[in-house]
Amino acid sequence: MGKNRCIWFNFTVLLAVLSFPLAAMAAVEEDARVADAVMVLNDLARIPEKSIPARLLKNAKAVAIIPDVVKVGFIVGGRFGRGVLLLRKEGGGWGNPYMITFSGGSVGWQIGAQATDVILVFRTRRSVDAIRRGRFT
């Protein structure tokens, strides 16, 4: 029995040691995602004519920022991007970012590829709940 416990302990320690670099890589990826989202907002703020109206942000329940959404199509198309979702707190400030994935497909007459930054402003709690559950169209 003692030998089995020792093997189990060694296996558990090995898994913990191997998972540390994976967790560190995930944290680096999340930090990069947040940095990309901040860069998109900074770029948008430099162009006053294209910035998000203050009145719209004042009433927003959440904002999703998805940099570099890639859309590719040849009759059948698809789009994919990774970004962050910021939820407004009850007191009015913004909470910590949630990592989100934006994807979809389409069928029809289309050809080409493009990459664009997407910013979605959610004005109702219902729409925020829908995107958090992955049910957003």
Phi, psi and omega in degrees: 000321182297324181292320179296320178295321179295317179295317179298317178298315180298320179296317179296316178296318179299316178298319179296318181293319180288329181283340180299311178298326178295318178294320179295319178295321179296320179295320178296319179296318179294319177299319179294322179297316178295318179298320178296320179295319178297320179297320178298314179296319178296317178297319179293323180293336180288344181245092185303326182292337184249005182284165180286128180301137182301323180297323179291317179291328181300323182262004184287139174270334179199159176225130175252131179238116183235097180287147172053053173287123181262129178236126181229138179206141167212092189067305173259133183232165177207158176222149182206140175196158176236139182204203182232152176240125177252126180257139177282134177282166179300325181283350178113341179279181180256141180273184177294151181286145171257138177278130181231160175238136182243119181211160178181172180221167179205159177227136179154184180288107180203149175204137177133182179212148177203158173231134181213157175270135182243130174234122180246131178249123182257126185258350180234152178295327179298318179292325177295315178298323180295316181289327178292331177273355180083019182245069182234132179239000000 
